[in-house]
């Protein structure tokens, strides 16, 4: 039996979902989930190989999302990674460098990268120097409320 390739998700020209059957929609959704999981795994591996981590802060909710590699670099696991920027500042930022981080957050503008070097307190008590780069990006509504 010949191999039948499943259609790939194309974000530039998405399928006409109004013309698709329920089964086609299910298959398209399964493929999109599979591809997303593959991309996530790929990104995680790239971060691990490069020794970098990524993060996102939602300025409206103060919530943080850290990549697995960034959590590892700080000594956290999924359950102990700071969930808010306030928690990050209280638990991770070296007290003498907290103002540097806050100055970096204030300096954020769209399409402009801000770089901050700061000391962080790891879970095991050691201090490590980090360089964070961030920029404001729009949320799904277009408002500049996210920092990556």
TIPAPA-809719 format. One record per residue: residue number from 1; residue in three letters; x, y, z of N, C-alpha, C in turn. Coordinates in pm, 1 decimal, always signed. Atoms other than C-alpha are relative to their C-alpha. Layout:
% residues N
[NUM, 'ALA', [X, Y, Z], [X, Y, Z], [X, Y, Z]]
...
% end
This chain:
% residues 148
[1, 'UNK', [+84.2, -116.7, +0.0], [+0.0, +0.0, +0.0], [+89.3, +123.7, +0.0]]
[2, 'UNK', [-85.2, -119.1, +5.5], [+153.2, +335.4, -97.8], [-23.9, +90.6, +120.3]]
[3, 'UNK', [+7.3, -95.0, -110.5], [+229.5, +590.9, +170.5], [-86.6, +118.0, -40.4]]
[4, 'UNK', [+86.0, -115.4, +26.0], [-37.5, +858.7, +188.7], [+40.8, +112.0, +94.6]]
[5, 'UNK', [-43.5, -113.6, -80.3], [+98.5, +1191.0, +308.2], [-122.2, +78.4, +46.6]]
[6, 'UNK', [+108.8, -81.7, -53.3], [-132.8, +1385.7, +536.3], [+27.5, +145.7, -33.2]]
[7, 'UNK', [-22.1, -140.6, +34.2], [-186.6, +1749.6, +448.7], [+66.7, +73.6, +116.3]]
[8, 'UNK', [-70.4, -80.1, -98.9], [+45.6, +1987.7, +630.6], [-76.8, +128.6, +25.6]]
[9, 'UNK', [+61.5, -127.9, -34.2], [-83.1, +2293.6, +810.6], [+84.2, +111.2, -59.6]]
[10, 'UNK', [-68.7, -113.8, +60.8], [+8.5, +2608.3, +620.6], [-60.0, +126.7, +58.5]]
[11, 'UNK', [+56.9, -118.8, -63.4], [-34.7, +2924.1, +833.4], [-22.4, +115.7, -97.0]]
[12, 'UNK', [+16.3, -108.2, +97.2], [-5.4, +3145.7, +523.7], [-132.0, -14.4, -74.6]]
[13, 'UNK', [+126.2, +26.2, +69.7], [-294.7, +2982.1, +339.6], [-73.0, -111.8, +72.5]]
[14, 'UNK', [+69.4, +104.0, -76.3], [-502.3, +2799.0, +598.5], [-114.3, -59.8, -82.1]]
[15, 'UNK', [+108.2, +63.3, +74.7], [-763.5, +2554.1, +476.0], [-133.0, +72.8, +19.4]]
[16, 'UNK', [+134.4, -57.1, -8.6], [-1117.4, +2668.4, +407.5], [-82.3, -92.1, +88.9]]
[17, 'UNK', [+65.7, +91.0, -93.9], [-1271.0, +2517.4, +719.4], [-149.3, -13.2, -25.2]]
[18, 'UNK', [+142.6, +8.9, +29.9], [-1622.4, +2594.0, +600.8], [-29.1, -105.7, -105.3]]
[19, 'UNK', [+19.0, +97.8, +106.2], [-1570.0, +2355.5, +308.7], [+45.8, -140.1, +41.8]]
[20, 'UNK', [-53.9, +128.4, -45.2], [-1423.8, +2072.7, +519.3], [-106.7, -81.0, +73.7]]
[21, 'UNK', [+88.1, +88.7, -75.9], [-1606.9, +1772.0, +654.2], [+49.6, -7.7, +143.9]]
[22, 'UNK', [-38.0, +14.5, -140.4], [-1602.1, +1693.7, +1025.0], [+125.4, -85.9, +10.2]]
[23, 'UNK', [-117.7, +87.3, -3.0], [-1351.1, +1414.1, +961.7], [+125.1, +73.6, -48.7]]
[24, 'UNK', [-113.5, -78.4, +49.2], [-1126.3, +1647.2, +760.6], [+45.2, +101.9, +104.8]]
[25, 'UNK', [-34.3, -94.0, -107.2], [-1143.6, +1902.7, +1041.3], [+74.1, -70.5, +113.7]]
[26, 'UNK', [-67.8, +77.3, -105.4], [-1049.8, +1636.6, +1297.5], [+143.2, -33.0, -41.2]]
[27, 'UNK', [-134.2, +34.0, +47.9], [-755.3, +1526.0, +1084.4], [+90.3, +122.7, -5.3]]
[28, 'UNK', [-78.6, -123.5, +5.7], [-641.0, +1883.5, +1028.6], [+41.1, +43.1, +141.0]]
[29, 'UNK', [-30.3, -35.9, -138.1], [-659.8, +1949.8, +1404.1], [+106.2, -93.1, +58.7]]
[30, 'UNK', [-101.2, +95.6, -46.0], [-465.8, +1630.3, +1483.6], [+137.2, +33.9, -58.7]]
[31, 'UNK', [-126.9, -33.8, +65.0], [-198.4, +1727.6, +1230.5], [+58.6, +127.7, +57.9]]
[32, 'UNK', [-48.6, -126.1, -55.9], [-175.2, +2080.8, +1367.4], [+55.9, -21.9, +141.0]]
[33, 'UNK', [-48.9, +30.2, -134.9], [-137.0, +1946.8, +1724.1], [+132.1, -75.9, -6.6]]
[34, 'UNK', [-123.8, +76.9, +16.0], [+128.7, +1698.7, +1611.9], [+114.6, +91.3, -41.0]]
[35, 'UNK', [-104.4, -90.9, +47.2], [+322.5, +1967.2, +1426.8], [+41.6, +98.7, +108.6]]
[36, 'UNK', [-31.5, -91.2, -109.6], [+298.5, +2204.2, +1722.3], [+87.1, -70.5, +104.5]]
[37, 'UNK', [-78.7, +76.2, -97.4], [+430.7, +1933.0, +1956.5], [+141.6, -23.7, -53.0]]
[38, 'UNK', [-131.6, +19.5, +60.4], [+717.0, +1861.4, +1715.1], [+82.5, +128.2, +6.1]]
[39, 'UNK', [-71.2, -128.7, -4.2], [+808.3, +2232.0, +1697.0], [+42.3, +33.0, +142.5]]
[40, 'UNK', [-32.3, -25.5, -140.5], [+796.4, +2260.7, +2078.3], [+121.0, -85.0, +41.9]]
[41, 'UNK', [-111.6, +89.4, -31.3], [+1027.6, +1960.0, +2113.6], [+128.2, +50.0, -65.8]]
[42, 'UNK', [-114.1, -52.3, +74.0], [+1258.9, +2105.5, +1849.5], [+55.2, +124.6, +70.3]]
[43, 'UNK', [-43.5, -120.8, -68.3], [+1272.1, +2443.4, +2025.6], [+65.6, -33.4, +134.0]]
[44, 'UNK', [-58.3, +40.2, -127.9], [+1337.9, +2277.3, +2362.9], [+140.6, -55.2, -19.4]]
[45, 'UNK', [-130.9, +57.4, +28.1], [+1629.1, +2083.5, +2211.9], [+99.3, +108.2, -42.0]]
[46, 'UNK', [-87.5, -110.4, +41.8], [+1772.3, +2395.0, +2044.9], [+44.9, +80.7, +121.3]]
[47, 'UNK', [-35.8, -76.2, -119.9], [+1759.6, +2583.8, +2376.0], [+100.1, -77.6, +85.1]]
[48, 'UNK', [-90.3, +82.4, -80.1], [+1927.3, +2295.0, +2555.8], [+139.6, -2.6, -62.2]]
[49, 'UNK', [-129.4, +4.6, +68.4], [+2204.5, +2267.6, +2294.9], [+72.3, +134.9, +6.0]]
[50, 'UNK', [-60.1, -133.6, -0.1], [+2262.7, +2644.4, +2291.7], [+24.3, +54.1, +140.9]]
[51, 'UNK', [-16.1, -49.5, -136.8], [+2244.3, +2684.8, +2669.8], [-72.4, +131.0, +24.5]]
[52, 'UNK', [+81.7, -119.5, -18.6], [+1974.9, +2950.1, +2648.2], [-140.2, -40.9, +43.0]]
[53, 'UNK', [+138.9, +24.2, -37.7], [+1624.6, +2977.0, +2786.4], [-85.9, +112.5, -52.0]]
[54, 'UNK', [+92.2, -105.3, +44.8], [+1316.8, +3172.7, +2690.9], [-109.3, +18.1, +104.4]]
[55, 'UNK', [+101.3, -36.0, -98.3], [+1045.2, +3342.7, +2888.5], [-96.8, +97.3, -62.0]]
[56, 'UNK', [+102.8, -95.9, +41.7], [+733.2, +3547.8, +2848.8], [-67.7, +52.4, +125.6]]
[57, 'UNK', [+74.0, -62.4, -110.0], [+565.1, +3792.4, +3085.4], [-124.2, +65.0, -58.4]]
[58, 'UNK', [+124.0, -66.1, +37.1], [+202.7, +3895.1, +3048.9], [-16.8, +117.1, +96.5]]
[59, 'UNK', [+4.0, -118.9, -86.0], [+192.9, +4252.4, +3179.6], [-137.9, +26.0, +58.5]]
[60, 'UNK', [+135.4, -18.3, -53.3], [-185.0, +4243.4, +3230.1], [-26.0, -88.6, +120.2]]
[61, 'UNK', [+27.3, +96.0, -107.0], [-186.4, +3936.1, +3454.3], [+120.3, -24.3, +91.1]]
[62, 'UNK', [-125.9, +20.4, -72.2], [+177.5, +3944.6, +3579.8], [+44.4, -146.4, -5.8]]
[63, 'UNK', [-37.2, +141.4, +7.1], [+206.9, +3579.3, +3473.7], [+127.0, -19.5, -81.8]]
[64, 'UNK', [-123.5, +39.2, +67.6], [+536.8, +3423.2, +3366.4], [-18.7, -135.6, -65.8]]
[65, 'UNK', [-14.0, +133.0, +59.6], [+596.3, +3135.5, +3128.8], [+148.1, -17.2, -30.3]]
[66, 'UNK', [-141.4, +28.4, +21.5], [+946.4, +2986.4, +3132.5], [+13.9, -126.8, -82.0]]
[67, 'UNK', [-30.7, +122.4, +72.6], [+1092.1, +2732.6, +2893.5], [+61.6, -100.0, +98.0]]
[68, 'UNK', [-62.1, +100.1, -87.8], [+1209.7, +2403.6, +3045.2], [+149.0, +26.6, +23.4]]
[69, 'UNK', [-143.2, -25.8, -15.8], [+1572.0, +2503.5, +2982.1], [+26.2, +115.8, +95.2]]
[70, 'UNK', [-18.5, -112.2, -92.9], [+1537.5, +2836.7, +3163.3], [-26.7, -45.8, +143.0]]
[71, 'UNK', [+28.6, +54.4, -133.4], [+1379.2, +2656.6, +3458.1], [+118.6, -82.0, +50.5]]
[72, 'UNK', [-114.7, +83.2, -37.3], [+1667.7, +2407.2, +3458.9], [+119.7, +87.2, +37.5]]
[73, 'UNK', [-113.9, -87.4, -26.1], [+1926.1, +2687.6, +3445.6], [-9.5, +64.7, +138.8]]
[74, 'UNK', [+21.5, -60.1, -131.9], [+1774.5, +2835.4, +3761.8], [-14.2, -105.1, +110.2]]
[75, 'UNK', [+13.5, +106.3, -98.1], [+1737.9, +2496.0, +3932.3], [-142.8, -34.0, +37.9]]
[76, 'UNK', [+141.3, +26.8, -28.7], [+1357.7, +2483.5, +3920.4], [-50.0, -120.5, -78.6]]
[77, 'UNK', [+75.6, +94.9, +80.9], [+1122.1, +2211.0, +3807.1], [-133.2, +65.6, -34.2]]
[78, 'UNK', [+127.0, -59.4, +44.0], [+776.5, +2264.7, +3657.8], [-84.8, +52.8, +115.0]]
[79, 'UNK', [+84.4, -38.6, -113.6], [+611.8, +2288.5, +4000.0], [+54.2, +119.6, +77.6]]
[80, 'UNK', [-58.9, -104.9, -82.7], [+855.9, +2537.9, +4150.6], [+40.4, +124.9, -78.3]]
[81, 'UNK', [-34.1, -117.1, +80.6], [+919.3, +2777.8, +3859.9], [-90.7, +116.3, +37.6]]
[82, 'UNK', [+85.0, -115.5, -33.4], [+799.4, +3129.6, +3949.6], [-109.9, +20.8, -104.1]]
[83, 'UNK', [+115.7, -14.6, +89.7], [+454.1, +3186.6, +3802.7], [-33.3, +145.5, -31.4]]
[84, 'UNK', [+25.5, -142.1, +24.0], [+453.6, +3567.3, +3822.5], [+132.3, +76.3, -0.2]]
[85, 'UNK', [-119.3, -84.2, -1.7], [+703.7, +3846.7, +3764.6], [+32.7, +40.9, +144.5]]
[86, 'UNK', [-21.7, -36.6, -140.3], [+656.3, +3952.6, +4127.4], [+68.6, -113.7, +75.8]]
[87, 'UNK', [-62.4, +116.3, -65.2], [+746.4, +3600.1, +4241.7], [+144.7, -15.4, -47.1]]
[88, 'UNK', [-136.0, +3.0, +53.1], [+1052.7, +3603.7, +4013.1], [+86.5, +102.9, +72.8]]
[89, 'UNK', [-76.8, -105.9, -65.8], [+1164.8, +3933.2, +4166.3], [+28.6, -35.5, +146.0]]
[90, 'UNK', [-15.9, +33.2, -141.7], [+1114.6, +3802.2, +4521.4], [+90.5, -121.6, +22.2]]
[91, 'UNK', [-70.6, +126.6, -22.4], [+1267.3, +3454.8, +4478.1], [+128.3, -17.2, -79.3]]
[92, 'UNK', [-110.7, +27.7, +91.4], [+1518.4, +3479.0, +4194.4], [+96.6, +117.8, -13.6]]
[93, 'UNK', [-85.8, -116.6, +22.1], [+1648.9, +3831.3, +4138.9], [+85.9, +27.8, +123.4]]
[94, 'UNK', [-87.7, -37.9, -111.1], [+1951.4, +3914.0, +4352.9], [-47.8, +136.4, +50.4]]
[95, 'UNK', [+53.3, -126.1, -53.3], [+1835.9, +4192.6, +4587.8], [+75.8, +124.7, -47.8]]
[96, 'UNK', [-78.8, -114.5, +44.3], [+2121.2, +4419.7, +4477.6], [-19.6, +32.1, -148.1]]
[97, 'UNK', [+19.2, -20.1, +144.2], [+2023.3, +4378.8, +4109.0], [-146.3, +19.0, -39.1]]
[98, 'UNK', [+143.3, -11.6, +30.2], [+1643.2, +4405.1, +4137.9], [-31.7, +130.2, -73.3]]
[99, 'UNK', [+28.0, -128.1, +66.1], [+1650.6, +4771.4, +4035.8], [+43.0, -2.2, -146.5]]
[100, 'UNK', [-42.5, +12.6, +140.4], [+1841.0, +4681.8, +3715.8], [-109.1, -66.8, -84.0]]
[101, 'UNK', [+106.3, +72.0, +70.4], [+1564.4, +4439.9, +3618.0], [-120.5, +90.7, -18.7]]
[102, 'UNK', [+115.3, -90.0, +9.3], [+1291.2, +4691.7, +3693.9], [+26.0, +114.0, -98.1]]
[103, 'UNK', [-34.7, -103.4, +98.1], [+1475.0, +4960.4, +3494.4], [-13.8, -54.7, -141.9]]
[104, 'UNK', [+15.6, +63.5, +130.3], [+1484.3, +4716.6, +3203.1], [-146.2, -13.4, -40.0]]
[105, 'UNK', [+143.0, +11.7, +29.3], [+1110.4, +4656.5, +3229.4], [-59.2, +135.5, -37.5]]
[106, 'UNK', [+49.7, -134.7, +29.0], [+1043.2, +5032.3, +3230.0], [+46.6, +46.2, -138.0]]
[107, 'UNK', [-58.3, -44.2, +127.3], [+1266.1, +5078.4, +2923.5], [-59.9, -70.1, -121.0]]
[108, 'UNK', [+55.6, +76.8, +111.3], [+1062.3, +4835.6, +2712.6], [-86.2, +85.3, -92.1]]
[109, 'UNK', [+79.5, -62.6, +105.0], [+917.6, +4967.7, +2387.8], [-14.1, -101.0, -112.3]]
[110, 'UNK', [+16.6, +92.5, +111.0], [+782.3, +4787.2, +2083.4], [+115.1, +16.0, -98.4]]
[111, 'UNK', [-106.4, +5.2, +100.3], [+1043.2, +4687.3, +1825.4], [+135.2, +47.5, +51.9]]
[112, 'UNK', [-128.8, -37.2, -57.0], [+1326.3, +4772.2, +2065.8], [+37.3, -106.0, +102.9]]
[113, 'UNK', [-47.0, +100.3, -94.0], [+1527.4, +4506.5, +2244.5], [+69.4, +66.9, +117.3]]
[114, 'UNK', [-64.7, -47.5, -122.2], [+1629.6, +4575.8, +2602.8], [+82.9, -115.8, +55.2]]
[115, 'UNK', [-89.7, +100.7, -55.8], [+1925.9, +4387.2, +2750.7], [+35.5, +38.2, +142.9]]
[116, 'UNK', [-32.0, -22.9, -141.2], [+1982.5, +4350.6, +3125.1], [+85.7, -115.8, +48.6]]
[117, 'UNK', [-81.1, +101.5, -66.8], [+2260.3, +4164.4, +3304.8], [-27.9, +11.1, +149.0]]
[118, 'UNK', [+33.6, +0.1, -142.6], [+2173.7, +4060.6, +3657.8], [+42.4, -130.9, +62.6]]
[119, 'UNK', [-29.1, +121.8, -75.1], [+2259.8, +3810.7, +3925.6], [-132.5, -62.9, +43.5]]
[120, 'UNK', [+118.4, +74.5, -41.8], [+2008.6, +3541.7, +4007.1], [+38.3, -98.2, +109.5]]
[121, 'UNK', [-18.5, +96.9, -108.0], [+1972.8, +3326.5, +4314.6], [-60.6, -132.4, -45.1]]
[122, 'UNK', [+49.5, +132.2, +39.9], [+1947.4, +2961.4, +4215.2], [-61.0, -72.0, +120.6]]
[123, 'UNK', [+66.7, +77.8, -104.8], [+1744.4, +2709.0, +4412.1], [+101.6, -55.7, +99.6]]
[124, 'UNK', [-101.7, +58.5, -88.2], [+2066.3, +2553.9, +4551.4], [+79.3, +104.7, +77.8]]
[125, 'UNK', [-65.7, -106.5, -74.3], [+2174.7, +2893.3, +4689.9], [+115.4, +67.1, -73.3]]
[126, 'UNK', [-108.1, -63.1, +75.7], [+2441.9, +2967.6, +4429.8], [-53.2, +121.7, -74.1]]
[127, 'UNK', [+33.1, -120.6, +75.1], [+2447.3, +3297.5, +4247.2], [+55.4, -17.5, -140.6]]
[128, 'UNK', [-41.3, +15.3, +139.9], [+2462.4, +3299.2, +3868.1], [-31.3, +129.5, -74.1]]
[129, 'UNK', [+20.5, -118.4, +81.9], [+2500.3, +3584.6, +3622.6], [-82.1, -36.0, -123.0]]
[130, 'UNK', [+86.7, +20.4, +116.5], [+2228.1, +3605.8, +3357.3], [-2.9, +125.9, -84.6]]
[131, 'UNK', [+28.3, -111.1, +89.7], [+2176.0, +3822.3, +3055.1], [-137.4, -26.2, -59.4]]
[132, 'UNK', [+135.6, +13.8, +53.4], [+1812.1, +3875.5, +2964.3], [-20.9, +105.3, -107.2]]
[133, 'UNK', [+38.6, -91.7, +106.1], [+1691.2, +4030.3, +2642.8], [-150.5, -10.8, -15.9]]
[134, 'UNK', [+144.6, +1.8, +13.7], [+1331.9, +4131.9, +2600.0], [-49.1, +111.6, -88.6]]
[135, 'UNK', [+66.4, -104.6, +77.1], [+1095.1, +4330.2, +2387.6], [-149.4, -15.2, +16.8]]
[136, 'UNK', [+146.2, +1.9, -4.5], [+730.1, +4423.7, +2395.8], [-53.8, -57.9, -129.6]]
[137, 'UNK', [+67.0, +55.8, +116.9], [+510.6, +4225.0, +2160.7], [-151.1, +6.9, +22.4]]
[138, 'UNK', [+145.2, -10.7, -17.0], [+137.6, +4247.0, +2092.5], [-62.3, -132.6, +41.5]]
[139, 'UNK', [+79.4, +118.7, -30.6], [-113.5, +4006.6, +2237.7], [-91.6, -27.2, -121.4]]
[140, 'UNK', [+85.7, +35.5, +113.7], [-381.8, +3850.9, +2013.7], [-89.4, +114.4, -44.9]]
[141, 'UNK', [+82.8, -116.6, +35.4], [-578.9, +4178.0, +2023.1], [+82.0, +115.0, -56.0]]
[142, 'UNK', [-86.1, -105.2, +52.4], [-279.4, +4384.8, +1915.7], [+54.1, +94.5, +105.6]]
[143, 'UNK', [-49.9, -86.3, -107.3], [-221.0, +4553.4, +2253.1], [+138.0, -48.5, +43.6]]
[144, 'UNK', [-137.3, +33.1, -39.4], [+143.1, +4565.1, +2365.7], [+4.0, -36.1, +148.2]]
[145, 'UNK', [+9.6, +43.4, -138.7], [+100.4, +4361.9, +2682.7], [+86.5, -121.2, +31.0]]
[146, 'UNK', [-84.6, +116.8, -21.6], [+353.2, +4080.9, +2641.1], [+145.5, +40.6, -13.3]]
[147, 'UNK', [-144.2, -16.4, +10.8], [+727.0, +4076.1, +2697.7], [+58.4, -137.4, -25.7]]
[148, 'UNK', [-72.3, +125.5, +24.9], [+941.2, +3804.6, +2544.8], [+147.8, +30.6, -4.0]]
% end
